[in-house]
């Protein structure tokens, strides 16, 4: 149960960073473009982290934890 919560939390973080990047992208100013770029890089890091977290959770579930 705890592992499922961790997986859902990591997916929600990725979704949050995606939405924030898209919100910033909707503006036309240069500052908004830079913020959007920053959010999209955060999304990439969050996705990498989410993949690692999911792999660890799957491995732990296979071990019966």
mmCIF file as Biopython writes it, N, C-alpha, C and O atoms, coordinates in Angstrom:
data_model
#
loop_
_atom_site.group_PDB
_atom_site.id
_atom_site.type_symbol
_atom_site.label_atom_id
_atom_site.label_alt_id
_atom_site.label_comp_id
_atom_site.label_asym_id
_atom_site.label_entity_id
_atom_site.label_seq_id
_atom_site.pdbx_PDB_ins_code
_atom_site.Cartn_x
_atom_site.Cartn_y
_atom_site.Cartn_z
_atom_site.occupancy
_atom_site.B_iso_or_equiv
_atom_site.auth_seq_id
_atom_site.auth_asym_id
_atom_site.pdbx_PDB_model_num
ATOM 1   N N  . UNK A ? 1  ? 0.828  -1.194  0.000   1.0 0.0 1  A 1 
ATOM 2   C CA . UNK A ? 1  ? 0.000  0.000   0.000   1.0 0.0 1  A 1 
ATOM 3   C C  . UNK A ? 1  ? 0.871  1.256   0.000   1.0 0.0 1  A 1 
ATOM 4   O O  . UNK A ? 1  ? 0.605  2.201   -0.743  1.0 0.0 1  A 1 
ATOM 5   N N  . UNK A ? 2  ? 1.910  1.263   0.833   1.0 0.0 2  A 1 
ATOM 6   C CA . UNK A ? 2  ? 2.803  2.416   0.920   1.0 0.0 2  A 1 
ATOM 7   C C  . UNK A ? 2  ? 3.513  2.659   -0.407  1.0 0.0 2  A 1 
ATOM 8   O O  . UNK A ? 2  ? 3.702  3.807   -0.811  1.0 0.0 2  A 1 
ATOM 9   N N  . UNK A ? 3  ? 3.906  1.582   -1.086  1.0 0.0 3  A 1 
ATOM 10  C CA . UNK A ? 3  ? 4.593  1.723   -2.363  1.0 0.0 3  A 1 
ATOM 11  C C  . UNK A ? 3  ? 3.682  2.326   -3.425  1.0 0.0 3  A 1 
ATOM 12  O O  . UNK A ? 3  ? 4.132  3.109   -4.263  1.0 0.0 3  A 1 
ATOM 13  N N  . UNK A ? 4  ? 2.408  1.963   -3.392  1.0 0.0 4  A 1 
ATOM 14  C CA . UNK A ? 4  ? 1.446  2.532   -4.340  1.0 0.0 4  A 1 
ATOM 15  C C  . UNK A ? 4  ? 1.301  4.035   -4.130  1.0 0.0 4  A 1 
ATOM 16  O O  . UNK A ? 4  ? 1.184  4.790   -5.096  1.0 0.0 4  A 1 
ATOM 17  N N  . UNK A ? 5  ? 1.309  4.466   -2.889  1.0 0.0 5  A 1 
ATOM 18  C CA . UNK A ? 5  ? 1.204  5.894   -2.583  1.0 0.0 5  A 1 
ATOM 19  C C  . UNK A ? 5  ? 2.421  6.641   -3.114  1.0 0.0 5  A 1 
ATOM 20  O O  . UNK A ? 5  ? 2.292  7.747   -3.638  1.0 0.0 5  A 1 
ATOM 21  N N  . UNK A ? 6  ? 3.593  6.045   -2.982  1.0 0.0 6  A 1 
ATOM 22  C CA . UNK A ? 6  ? 4.817  6.667   -3.494  1.0 0.0 6  A 1 
ATOM 23  C C  . UNK A ? 6  ? 4.753  6.794   -5.009  1.0 0.0 6  A 1 
ATOM 24  O O  . UNK A ? 6  ? 5.141  7.826   -5.556  1.0 0.0 6  A 1 
ATOM 25  N N  . UNK A ? 7  ? 4.271  5.768   -5.692  1.0 0.0 7  A 1 
ATOM 26  C CA . UNK A ? 7  ? 4.148  5.810   -7.149  1.0 0.0 7  A 1 
ATOM 27  C C  . UNK A ? 7  ? 3.177  6.900   -7.574  1.0 0.0 7  A 1 
ATOM 28  O O  . UNK A ? 7  ? 3.479  7.676   -8.480  1.0 0.0 7  A 1 
ATOM 29  N N  . UNK A ? 8  ? 2.023  6.968   -6.936  1.0 0.0 8  A 1 
ATOM 30  C CA . UNK A ? 8  ? 1.025  7.992   -7.273  1.0 0.0 8  A 1 
ATOM 31  C C  . UNK A ? 8  ? 1.584  9.388   -7.011  1.0 0.0 8  A 1 
ATOM 32  O O  . UNK A ? 8  ? 1.364  10.301  -7.807  1.0 0.0 8  A 1 
ATOM 33  N N  . UNK A ? 9  ? 2.296  9.559   -5.917  1.0 0.0 9  A 1 
ATOM 34  C CA . UNK A ? 9  ? 2.879  10.865  -5.598  1.0 0.0 9  A 1 
ATOM 35  C C  . UNK A ? 9  ? 3.895  11.278  -6.665  1.0 0.0 9  A 1 
ATOM 36  O O  . UNK A ? 9  ? 3.933  12.443  -7.063  1.0 0.0 9  A 1 
ATOM 37  N N  . UNK A ? 10 ? 4.709  10.345  -7.124  1.0 0.0 10 A 1 
ATOM 38  C CA . UNK A ? 10 ? 5.701  10.694  -8.144  1.0 0.0 10 A 1 
ATOM 39  C C  . UNK A ? 10 ? 5.028  11.064  -9.464  1.0 0.0 10 A 1 
ATOM 40  O O  . UNK A ? 10 ? 5.494  11.968  -10.157 1.0 0.0 10 A 1 
ATOM 41  N N  . UNK A ? 11 ? 3.955  10.391  -9.817  1.0 0.0 11 A 1 
ATOM 42  C CA . UNK A ? 11 ? 3.218  10.725  -11.036 1.0 0.0 11 A 1 
ATOM 43  C C  . UNK A ? 11 ? 2.552  12.093  -10.898 1.0 0.0 11 A 1 
ATOM 44  O O  . UNK A ? 11 ? 2.510  12.860  -11.860 1.0 0.0 11 A 1 
ATOM 45  N N  . UNK A ? 12 ? 2.039  12.399  -9.726  1.0 0.0 12 A 1 
ATOM 46  C CA . UNK A ? 12 ? 1.421  13.707  -9.503  1.0 0.0 12 A 1 
ATOM 47  C C  . UNK A ? 12 ? 2.441  14.839  -9.589  1.0 0.0 12 A 1 
ATOM 48  O O  . UNK A ? 12 ? 2.119  15.924  -10.074 1.0 0.0 12 A 1 
ATOM 49  N N  . UNK A ? 13 ? 3.644  14.604  -9.134  1.0 0.0 13 A 1 
ATOM 50  C CA . UNK A ? 13 ? 4.701  15.620  -9.256  1.0 0.0 13 A 1 
ATOM 51  C C  . UNK A ? 13 ? 5.003  15.885  -10.727 1.0 0.0 13 A 1 
ATOM 52  O O  . UNK A ? 13 ? 5.158  17.037  -11.130 1.0 0.0 13 A 1 
ATOM 53  N N  . UNK A ? 14 ? 5.088  14.831  -11.527 1.0 0.0 14 A 1 
ATOM 54  C CA . UNK A ? 14 ? 5.331  14.993  -12.963 1.0 0.0 14 A 1 
ATOM 55  C C  . UNK A ? 14 ? 4.179  15.767  -13.606 1.0 0.0 14 A 1 
ATOM 56  O O  . UNK A ? 14 ? 4.408  16.668  -14.414 1.0 0.0 14 A 1 
ATOM 57  N N  . UNK A ? 15 ? 2.949  15.416  -13.249 1.0 0.0 15 A 1 
ATOM 58  C CA . UNK A ? 15 ? 1.789  16.106  -13.800 1.0 0.0 15 A 1 
ATOM 59  C C  . UNK A ? 15 ? 1.781  17.581  -13.404 1.0 0.0 15 A 1 
ATOM 60  O O  . UNK A ? 15 ? 1.464  18.445  -14.222 1.0 0.0 15 A 1 
ATOM 61  N N  . UNK A ? 16 ? 2.128  17.866  -12.158 1.0 0.0 16 A 1 
ATOM 62  C CA . UNK A ? 16 ? 2.172  19.251  -11.687 1.0 0.0 16 A 1 
ATOM 63  C C  . UNK A ? 16 ? 3.192  20.064  -12.474 1.0 0.0 16 A 1 
ATOM 64  O O  . UNK A ? 16 ? 2.901  21.182  -12.898 1.0 0.0 16 A 1 
ATOM 65  N N  . UNK A ? 17 ? 4.383  19.509  -12.671 1.0 0.0 17 A 1 
ATOM 66  C CA . UNK A ? 17 ? 5.407  20.251  -13.402 1.0 0.0 17 A 1 
ATOM 67  C C  . UNK A ? 17 ? 5.003  20.451  -14.866 1.0 0.0 17 A 1 
ATOM 68  O O  . UNK A ? 17 ? 5.310  21.488  -15.454 1.0 0.0 17 A 1 
ATOM 69  N N  . UNK A ? 18 ? 4.324  19.476  -15.450 1.0 0.0 18 A 1 
ATOM 70  C CA . UNK A ? 18 ? 3.838  19.620  -16.821 1.0 0.0 18 A 1 
ATOM 71  C C  . UNK A ? 18 ? 2.819  20.748  -16.922 1.0 0.0 18 A 1 
ATOM 72  O O  . UNK A ? 18 ? 2.910  21.592  -17.813 1.0 0.0 18 A 1 
ATOM 73  N N  . UNK A ? 19 ? 1.856  20.765  -16.018 1.0 0.0 19 A 1 
ATOM 74  C CA . UNK A ? 19 ? 0.815  21.803  -16.027 1.0 0.0 19 A 1 
ATOM 75  C C  . UNK A ? 19 ? 1.428  23.179  -15.804 1.0 0.0 19 A 1 
ATOM 76  O O  . UNK A ? 19 ? 1.059  24.133  -16.489 1.0 0.0 19 A 1 
ATOM 77  N N  . UNK A ? 20 ? 2.349  23.299  -14.868 1.0 0.0 20 A 1 
ATOM 78  C CA . UNK A ? 20 ? 2.975  24.596  -14.610 1.0 0.0 20 A 1 
ATOM 79  C C  . UNK A ? 20 ? 3.757  25.085  -15.829 1.0 0.0 20 A 1 
ATOM 80  O O  . UNK A ? 20 ? 3.736  26.276  -16.138 1.0 0.0 20 A 1 
ATOM 81  N N  . UNK A ? 21 ? 4.438  24.189  -16.516 1.0 0.0 21 A 1 
ATOM 82  C CA . UNK A ? 21 ? 5.163  24.556  -17.726 1.0 0.0 21 A 1 
ATOM 83  C C  . UNK A ? 21 ? 4.228  25.012  -18.830 1.0 0.0 21 A 1 
ATOM 84  O O  . UNK A ? 21 ? 4.533  25.956  -19.558 1.0 0.0 21 A 1 
ATOM 85  N N  . UNK A ? 22 ? 3.082  24.341  -18.957 1.0 0.0 22 A 1 
ATOM 86  C CA . UNK A ? 22 ? 2.122  24.721  -19.984 1.0 0.0 22 A 1 
ATOM 87  C C  . UNK A ? 22 ? 1.443  26.041  -19.656 1.0 0.0 22 A 1 
ATOM 88  O O  . UNK A ? 22 ? 1.144  26.823  -20.559 1.0 0.0 22 A 1 
ATOM 89  N N  . UNK A ? 23 ? 1.196  26.299  -18.378 1.0 0.0 23 A 1 
ATOM 90  C CA . UNK A ? 23 ? 0.604  27.573  -17.971 1.0 0.0 23 A 1 
ATOM 91  C C  . UNK A ? 23 ? 1.548  28.715  -18.331 1.0 0.0 23 A 1 
ATOM 92  O O  . UNK A ? 23 ? 1.113  29.740  -18.855 1.0 0.0 23 A 1 
ATOM 93  N N  . UNK A ? 24 ? 2.827  28.543  -18.054 1.0 0.0 24 A 1 
ATOM 94  C CA . UNK A ? 24 ? 3.807  29.567  -18.391 1.0 0.0 24 A 1 
ATOM 95  C C  . UNK A ? 24 ? 3.937  29.729  -19.902 1.0 0.0 24 A 1 
ATOM 96  O O  . UNK A ? 24 ? 4.170  30.835  -20.390 1.0 0.0 24 A 1 
ATOM 97  N N  . UNK A ? 25 ? 3.789  28.638  -20.638 1.0 0.0 25 A 1 
ATOM 98  C CA . UNK A ? 25 ? 3.908  28.677  -22.088 1.0 0.0 25 A 1 
ATOM 99  C C  . UNK A ? 25 ? 2.755  29.460  -22.723 1.0 0.0 25 A 1 
ATOM 100 O O  . UNK A ? 25 ? 2.896  29.984  -23.829 1.0 0.0 25 A 1 
ATOM 101 N N  . UNK A ? 26 ? 1.638  29.539  -22.041 1.0 0.0 26 A 1 
ATOM 102 C CA . UNK A ? 26 ? 0.471  30.251  -22.575 1.0 0.0 26 A 1 
ATOM 103 C C  . UNK A ? 26 ? 0.714  31.755  -22.679 1.0 0.0 26 A 1 
ATOM 104 O O  . UNK A ? 26 ? 0.082  32.423  -23.497 1.0 0.0 26 A 1 
ATOM 105 N N  . UNK A ? 27 ? 1.605  32.287  -21.877 1.0 0.0 27 A 1 
ATOM 106 C CA . UNK A ? 27 ? 1.929  33.711  -21.951 1.0 0.0 27 A 1 
ATOM 107 C C  . UNK A ? 27 ? 2.916  33.954  -23.093 1.0 0.0 27 A 1 
ATOM 108 O O  . UNK A ? 27 ? 3.646  33.050  -23.502 1.0 0.0 27 A 1 
ATOM 109 N N  . UNK A ? 28 ? 2.925  35.175  -23.594 1.0 0.0 28 A 1 
ATOM 110 C CA . UNK A ? 28 ? 3.781  35.491  -24.736 1.0 0.0 28 A 1 
ATOM 111 C C  . UNK A ? 28 ? 5.045  36.238  -24.365 1.0 0.0 28 A 1 
ATOM 112 O O  . UNK A ? 28 ? 5.857  36.532  -25.243 1.0 0.0 28 A 1 
ATOM 113 N N  . UNK A ? 29 ? 5.240  36.555  -23.101 1.0 0.0 29 A 1 
ATOM 114 C CA . UNK A ? 29 ? 6.413  37.342  -22.726 1.0 0.0 29 A 1 
ATOM 115 C C  . UNK A ? 29 ? 7.675  36.468  -22.693 1.0 0.0 29 A 1 
ATOM 116 O O  . UNK A ? 29 ? 7.603  35.243  -22.595 1.0 0.0 29 A 1 
ATOM 117 N N  . UNK A ? 30 ? 8.804  37.124  -22.776 1.0 0.0 30 A 1 
ATOM 118 C CA . UNK A ? 30 ? 10.094 36.418  -22.742 1.0 0.0 30 A 1 
ATOM 119 C C  . UNK A ? 30 ? 10.328 35.780  -21.376 1.0 0.0 30 A 1 
ATOM 120 O O  . UNK A ? 30 ? 10.870 34.679  -21.277 1.0 0.0 30 A 1 
ATOM 121 N N  . UNK A ? 31 ? 9.911  36.485  -20.328 1.0 0.0 31 A 1 
ATOM 122 C CA . UNK A ? 31 ? 10.059 35.941  -18.970 1.0 0.0 31 A 1 
ATOM 123 C C  . UNK A ? 31 ? 9.245  34.661  -18.808 1.0 0.0 31 A 1 
ATOM 124 O O  . UNK A ? 31 ? 9.699  33.706  -18.178 1.0 0.0 31 A 1 
ATOM 125 N N  . UNK A ? 32 ? 8.044  34.645  -19.377 1.0 0.0 32 A 1 
ATOM 126 C CA . UNK A ? 32 ? 7.205  33.451  -19.297 1.0 0.0 32 A 1 
ATOM 127 C C  . UNK A ? 32 ? 7.836  32.288  -20.054 1.0 0.0 32 A 1 
ATOM 128 O O  . UNK A ? 32 ? 7.741  31.141  -19.618 1.0 0.0 32 A 1 
ATOM 129 N N  . UNK A ? 33 ? 8.472  32.572  -21.173 1.0 0.0 33 A 1 
ATOM 130 C CA . UNK A ? 33 ? 9.149  31.513  -21.932 1.0 0.0 33 A 1 
ATOM 131 C C  . UNK A ? 33 ? 10.295 30.911  -21.131 1.0 0.0 33 A 1 
ATOM 132 O O  . UNK A ? 33 ? 10.496 29.697  -21.141 1.0 0.0 33 A 1 
ATOM 133 N N  . UNK A ? 34 ? 11.040 31.756  -20.441 1.0 0.0 34 A 1 
ATOM 134 C CA . UNK A ? 34 ? 12.140 31.254  -19.622 1.0 0.0 34 A 1 
ATOM 135 C C  . UNK A ? 34 ? 11.614 30.420  -18.457 1.0 0.0 34 A 1 
ATOM 136 O O  . UNK A ? 34 ? 12.177 29.376  -18.126 1.0 0.0 34 A 1 
ATOM 137 N N  . UNK A ? 35 ? 10.533 30.887  -17.843 1.0 0.0 35 A 1 
ATOM 138 C CA . UNK A ? 35 ? 9.937  30.107  -16.747 1.0 0.0 35 A 1 
ATOM 139 C C  . UNK A ? 35 ? 9.386  28.779  -17.260 1.0 0.0 35 A 1 
ATOM 140 O O  . UNK A ? 35 ? 9.512  27.750  -16.596 1.0 0.0 35 A 1 
ATOM 141 N N  . UNK A ? 36 ? 8.776  28.807  -18.445 1.0 0.0 36 A 1 
ATOM 142 C CA . UNK A ? 36 ? 8.264  27.572  -19.033 1.0 0.0 36 A 1 
ATOM 143 C C  . UNK A ? 36 ? 9.396  26.592  -19.289 1.0 0.0 36 A 1 
ATOM 144 O O  . UNK A ? 36 ? 9.269  25.400  -19.010 1.0 0.0 36 A 1 
ATOM 145 N N  . UNK A ? 37 ? 10.497 27.093  -19.816 1.0 0.0 37 A 1 
ATOM 146 C CA . UNK A ? 37 ? 11.656 26.241  -20.065 1.0 0.0 37 A 1 
ATOM 147 C C  . UNK A ? 37 ? 12.170 25.628  -18.766 1.0 0.0 37 A 1 
ATOM 148 O O  . UNK A ? 37 ? 12.519 24.449  -18.719 1.0 0.0 37 A 1 
ATOM 149 N N  . UNK A ? 38 ? 12.211 26.447  -17.708 1.0 0.0 38 A 1 
ATOM 150 C CA . UNK A ? 38 ? 12.648 25.947  -16.402 1.0 0.0 38 A 1 
ATOM 151 C C  . UNK A ? 38 ? 11.710 24.860  -15.892 1.0 0.0 38 A 1 
ATOM 152 O O  . UNK A ? 38 ? 12.164 23.838  -15.378 1.0 0.0 38 A 1 
ATOM 153 N N  . UNK A ? 39 ? 10.405 25.077  -16.032 1.0 0.0 39 A 1 
ATOM 154 C CA . UNK A ? 39 ? 9.433  24.068  -15.583 1.0 0.0 39 A 1 
ATOM 155 C C  . UNK A ? 39 ? 9.543  22.788  -16.405 1.0 0.0 39 A 1 
ATOM 156 O O  . UNK A ? 39 ? 9.395  21.690  -15.869 1.0 0.0 39 A 1 
ATOM 157 N N  . UNK A ? 40 ? 9.797  22.924  -17.682 1.0 0.0 40 A 1 
ATOM 158 C CA . UNK A ? 40 ? 9.907  21.730  -18.512 1.0 0.0 40 A 1 
ATOM 159 C C  . UNK A ? 40 ? 11.168 20.931  -18.173 1.0 0.0 40 A 1 
ATOM 160 O O  . UNK A ? 40 ? 11.157 19.701  -18.228 1.0 0.0 40 A 1 
ATOM 161 N N  . UNK A ? 41 ? 12.247 21.623  -17.824 1.0 0.0 41 A 1 
ATOM 162 C CA . UNK A ? 41 ? 13.435 20.899  -17.363 1.0 0.0 41 A 1 
ATOM 163 C C  . UNK A ? 41 ? 13.157 20.204  -16.032 1.0 0.0 41 A 1 
ATOM 164 O O  . UNK A ? 41 ? 13.621 19.087  -15.804 1.0 0.0 41 A 1 
ATOM 165 N N  . UNK A ? 42 ? 12.405 20.859  -15.160 1.0 0.0 42 A 1 
ATOM 166 C CA . UNK A ? 42 ? 12.019 20.219  -13.896 1.0 0.0 42 A 1 
ATOM 167 C C  . UNK A ? 42 ? 11.175 18.978  -14.169 1.0 0.0 42 A 1 
ATOM 168 O O  . UNK A ? 42 ? 11.294 17.971  -13.471 1.0 0.0 42 A 1 
ATOM 169 N N  . UNK A ? 43 ? 10.318 19.058  -15.195 1.0 0.0 43 A 1 
ATOM 170 C CA . UNK A ? 43 ? 9.496  17.904  -15.561 1.0 0.0 43 A 1 
ATOM 171 C C  . UNK A ? 43 ? 10.368 16.744  -16.012 1.0 0.0 43 A 1 
ATOM 172 O O  . UNK A ? 43 ? 10.111 15.592  -15.661 1.0 0.0 43 A 1 
ATOM 173 N N  . UNK A ? 44 ? 11.395 17.047  -16.786 1.0 0.0 44 A 1 
ATOM 174 C CA . UNK A ? 44 ? 12.290 15.980  -17.244 1.0 0.0 44 A 1 
ATOM 175 C C  . UNK A ? 44 ? 12.965 15.298  -16.052 1.0 0.0 44 A 1 
ATOM 176 O O  . UNK A ? 44 ? 13.046 14.071  -15.996 1.0 0.0 44 A 1 
ATOM 177 N N  . UNK A ? 45 ? 13.448 16.101  -15.103 1.0 0.0 45 A 1 
ATOM 178 C CA . UNK A ? 45 ? 14.065 15.522  -13.900 1.0 0.0 45 A 1 
ATOM 179 C C  . UNK A ? 45 ? 13.043 14.736  -13.085 1.0 0.0 45 A 1 
ATOM 180 O O  . UNK A ? 45 ? 13.359 13.673  -12.549 1.0 0.0 45 A 1 
ATOM 181 N N  . UNK A ? 46 ? 11.824 15.254  -12.991 1.0 0.0 46 A 1 
ATOM 182 C CA . UNK A ? 46 ? 10.772 14.558  -12.238 1.0 0.0 46 A 1 
ATOM 183 C C  . UNK A ? 46 ? 10.416 13.235  -12.906 1.0 0.0 46 A 1 
ATOM 184 O O  . UNK A ? 46 ? 10.174 12.237  -12.227 1.0 0.0 46 A 1 
ATOM 185 N N  . UNK A ? 47 ? 10.383 13.228  -14.236 1.0 0.0 47 A 1 
ATOM 186 C CA . UNK A ? 47 ? 10.092 11.986  -14.941 1.0 0.0 47 A 1 
ATOM 187 C C  . UNK A ? 47 ? 11.187 10.951  -14.709 1.0 0.0 47 A 1 
ATOM 188 O O  . UNK A ? 47 ? 10.900 9.771   -14.504 1.0 0.0 47 A 1 
ATOM 189 N N  . UNK A ? 48 ? 12.431 11.391  -14.741 1.0 0.0 48 A 1 
ATOM 190 C CA . UNK A ? 48 ? 13.528 10.469  -14.448 1.0 0.0 48 A 1 
ATOM 191 C C  . UNK A ? 48 ? 13.427 9.905   -13.049 1.0 0.0 48 A 1 
ATOM 192 O O  . UNK A ? 48 ? 13.617 8.708   -12.830 1.0 0.0 48 A 1 
ATOM 193 N N  . UNK A ? 49 ? 13.124 10.788  -12.095 1.0 0.0 49 A 1 
ATOM 194 C CA . UNK A ? 49 ? 12.950 10.333  -10.717 1.0 0.0 49 A 1 
ATOM 195 C C  . UNK A ? 49 ? 11.780 9.380   -10.575 1.0 0.0 49 A 1 
ATOM 196 O O  . UNK A ? 49 ? 11.860 8.393   -9.844  1.0 0.0 49 A 1 
ATOM 197 N N  . UNK A ? 50 ? 10.690 9.674   -11.272 1.0 0.0 50 A 1 
ATOM 198 C CA . UNK A ? 50 ? 9.505  8.811   -11.200 1.0 0.0 50 A 1 
ATOM 199 C C  . UNK A ? 50 ? 9.803  7.425   -11.764 1.0 0.0 50 A 1 
ATOM 200 O O  . UNK A ? 50 ? 9.331  6.421   -11.231 1.0 0.0 50 A 1 
ATOM 201 N N  . UNK A ? 51 ? 10.583 7.371   -12.838 1.0 0.0 51 A 1 
ATOM 202 C CA . UNK A ? 51 ? 10.943 6.075   -13.415 1.0 0.0 51 A 1 
ATOM 203 C C  . UNK A ? 51 ? 11.781 5.273   -12.437 1.0 0.0 51 A 1 
ATOM 204 O O  . UNK A ? 51 ? 11.557 4.076   -12.254 1.0 0.0 51 A 1 
ATOM 205 N N  . UNK A ? 52 ? 12.746 5.929   -11.808 1.0 0.0 52 A 1 
ATOM 206 C CA . UNK A ? 52 ? 13.591 5.236   -10.821 1.0 0.0 52 A 1 
ATOM 207 C C  . UNK A ? 52 ? 12.738 4.756   -9.648  1.0 0.0 52 A 1 
ATOM 208 O O  . UNK A ? 52 ? 12.887 3.622   -9.193  1.0 0.0 52 A 1 
ATOM 209 N N  . UNK A ? 53 ? 11.847 5.615   -9.160  1.0 0.0 53 A 1 
ATOM 210 C CA . UNK A ? 53 ? 10.968 5.237   -8.041  1.0 0.0 53 A 1 
ATOM 211 C C  . UNK A ? 53 ? 10.097 4.046   -8.422  1.0 0.0 53 A 1 
ATOM 212 O O  . UNK A ? 53 ? 9.933  3.118   -7.630  1.0 0.0 53 A 1 
ATOM 213 N N  . UNK A ? 54 ? 9.537  4.069   -9.629  1.0 0.0 54 A 1 
ATOM 214 C CA . UNK A ? 54 ? 8.691  2.945   -10.066 1.0 0.0 54 A 1 
ATOM 215 C C  . UNK A ? 54 ? 9.494  1.658   -10.176 1.0 0.0 54 A 1 
ATOM 216 O O  . UNK A ? 54 ? 9.011  0.591   -9.796  1.0 0.0 54 A 1 
ATOM 217 N N  . UNK A ? 55 ? 10.708 1.749   -10.690 1.0 0.0 55 A 1 
ATOM 218 C CA . UNK A ? 55 ? 11.543 0.550   -10.798 1.0 0.0 55 A 1 
ATOM 219 C C  . UNK A ? 55 ? 11.849 -0.026  -9.418  1.0 0.0 55 A 1 
ATOM 220 O O  . UNK A ? 55 ? 11.796 -1.240  -9.222  1.0 0.0 55 A 1 
ATOM 221 N N  . UNK A ? 56 ? 12.167 0.840   -8.473  1.0 0.0 56 A 1 
ATOM 222 C CA . UNK A ? 56 ? 12.445 0.373   -7.109  1.0 0.0 56 A 1 
ATOM 223 C C  . UNK A ? 56 ? 11.202 -0.251  -6.493  1.0 0.0 56 A 1 
ATOM 224 O O  . UNK A ? 56 ? 11.290 -1.295  -5.847  1.0 0.0 56 A 1 
ATOM 225 N N  . UNK A ? 57 ? 10.046 0.375   -6.685  1.0 0.0 57 A 1 
ATOM 226 C CA . UNK A ? 57 ? 8.803  -0.157  -6.119  1.0 0.0 57 A 1 
ATOM 227 C C  . UNK A ? 57 ? 8.445  -1.509  -6.728  1.0 0.0 57 A 1 
ATOM 228 O O  . UNK A ? 57 ? 8.020  -2.416  -6.013  1.0 0.0 57 A 1 
ATOM 229 N N  . UNK A ? 58 ? 8.611  -1.649  -8.034  1.0 0.0 58 A 1 
ATOM 230 C CA . UNK A ? 58 ? 8.337  -2.937  -8.682  1.0 0.0 58 A 1 
ATOM 231 C C  . UNK A ? 58 ? 9.294  -3.991  -8.146  1.0 0.0 58 A 1 
ATOM 232 O O  . UNK A ? 58 ? 8.879  -5.118  -7.877  1.0 0.0 58 A 1 
ATOM 233 N N  . UNK A ? 59 ? 10.558 -3.647  -7.986  1.0 0.0 59 A 1 
ATOM 234 C CA . UNK A ? 59 ? 11.536 -4.590  -7.461  1.0 0.0 59 A 1 
ATOM 235 C C  . UNK A ? 59 ? 11.166 -4.993  -6.032  1.0 0.0 59 A 1 
ATOM 236 O O  . UNK A ? 59 ? 11.221 -6.172  -5.682  1.0 0.0 59 A 1 
ATOM 237 N N  . UNK A ? 60 ? 10.788 -4.011  -5.207  1.0 0.0 60 A 1 
ATOM 238 C CA . UNK A ? 60 ? 10.405 -4.334  -3.830  1.0 0.0 60 A 1 
ATOM 239 C C  . UNK A ? 60 ? 9.153  -5.193  -3.778  1.0 0.0 60 A 1 
ATOM 240 O O  . UNK A ? 60 ? 9.051  -6.098  -2.949  1.0 0.0 60 A 1 
ATOM 241 N N  . UNK A ? 61 ? 8.192  -4.913  -4.666  1.0 0.0 61 A 1 
ATOM 242 C CA . UNK A ? 61 ? 6.978  -5.733  -4.693  1.0 0.0 61 A 1 
ATOM 243 C C  . UNK A ? 61 ? 7.288  -7.163  -5.121  1.0 0.0 61 A 1 
ATOM 244 O O  . UNK A ? 61 ? 6.663  -8.106  -4.636  1.0 0.0 61 A 1 
ATOM 245 N N  . UNK A ? 62 ? 8.244  -7.329  -6.022  1.0 0.0 62 A 1 
ATOM 246 C CA . UNK A ? 62 ? 8.598  -8.687  -6.455  1.0 0.0 62 A 1 
ATOM 247 C C  . UNK A ? 62 ? 9.283  -9.459  -5.328  1.0 0.0 62 A 1 
ATOM 248 O O  . UNK A ? 62 ? 9.252  -10.689 -5.297  1.0 0.0 62 A 1 
ATOM 249 N N  . UNK A ? 63 ? 9.901  -8.719  -4.402  1.0 0.0 63 A 1 
ATOM 250 C CA . UNK A ? 63 ? 10.548 -9.362  -3.257  1.0 0.0 63 A 1 
ATOM 251 C C  . UNK A ? 63 ? 9.560  -9.627  -2.115  1.0 0.0 63 A 1 
ATOM 252 O O  . UNK A ? 63 ? 9.895  -10.268 -1.119  1.0 0.0 63 A 1 
ATOM 253 N N  . UNK A ? 64 ? 8.336  -9.116  -2.285  1.0 0.0 64 A 1 
ATOM 254 C CA . UNK A ? 64 ? 7.313  -9.376  -1.273  1.0 0.0 64 A 1 
ATOM 255 C C  . UNK A ? 64 ? 7.263  -8.342  -0.157  1.0 0.0 64 A 1 
ATOM 256 O O  . UNK A ? 64 ? 6.704  -8.612  0.906   1.0 0.0 64 A 1 
ATOM 257 N N  . UNK A ? 65 ? 7.827  -7.183  -0.375  1.0 0.0 65 A 1 
ATOM 258 C CA . UNK A ? 65 ? 7.832  -6.130  0.646   1.0 0.0 65 A 1 
ATOM 259 C C  . UNK A ? 65 ? 6.544  -5.376  0.589   1.0 0.0 65 A 1 
ATOM 260 O O  . UNK A ? 65 ? 6.340  -4.443  1.366   1.0 0.0 65 A 1 
#
